[in-house]
Amino acid sequence: MDSNVIDGLRKRHKHVHPLIFHRSVEYARDVTHLFDILESMPKKFPIIWDDDTESWSVCRDITLNKKFLERDK
């Protein structure tokens, strides 16, 4: 991915925590996907990465989330 584009997206999405932004870059297939991930970022927390939709989603209780528990296995 082009670092100039990533820096531009970082400036555009200043409200996104740096660690979540970094994780989003890791999960993104390409710059377009990264843009979509950041634009669809939930406003509520906690959030968890959903492998099925390839996006962040709100989780009421992260300790009870089946996908979160399966991920550590």
N, C-alpha and C positions, 0 to 999 in steps of 0.2 A: 504494500500500500504506500501511496505517496505521502511522505511526512508533512509536506506543505498542506495537503488537504486535511490530514488529521489535525494539524495545528489550527487550521481554520475552523474545523468542527469543534475543537476544544474551546476556542474563543466564543463561538456561537452558543455553546451549551455550558456556559460558566456555572450554571446552577447545578450541574451534575457533579456529584462528589468525584474527586480524582481517581479513587480506587474503582468506582463503578464505571467511570469512563475507560480506564485502562482495561478492565474486564470486558467491556463492550468491544474494544478494539481486538482483543484476543478472540472473542467469539465470532466476530464478523468475517464473512467470506470474502468480502471486497468493500470498497469505499461506499458503494451504493447501499449495501446491506448495513454498514455502520450508520449511515445517515438515517435509514429506516429505524434502526434500533434506538437511536437517540431521539428521534422525533416521536416515537411511540412510548417513550419512557413514562411509566406510571407516576402519578403525582403523590400517591399514598405509599407508605412503607409499613411493614417490611416487604421487600421484593425478592424474587428468586428467579434465576434463569430457567426458562422452560425450553428444554431441548426439542420438544415437539413443534412449537411455534417459532423457535429460534428468536425469542424476544424475552424481555423482562416481564414478569407478571406479579401482581399483588398476591401476597400470601397472608391469610389471617393469622396463622400461628405456624411459624417456620418449623417448629419441632414436630408438628403433626403432619407435615406435608410429605406425602408418600414419595414424590419424586426426589425430594431432598434426602430422605432416608435411604433410598435405593442408590443414590449417587455415590455414597461412601463405601459401598460394597465392592 
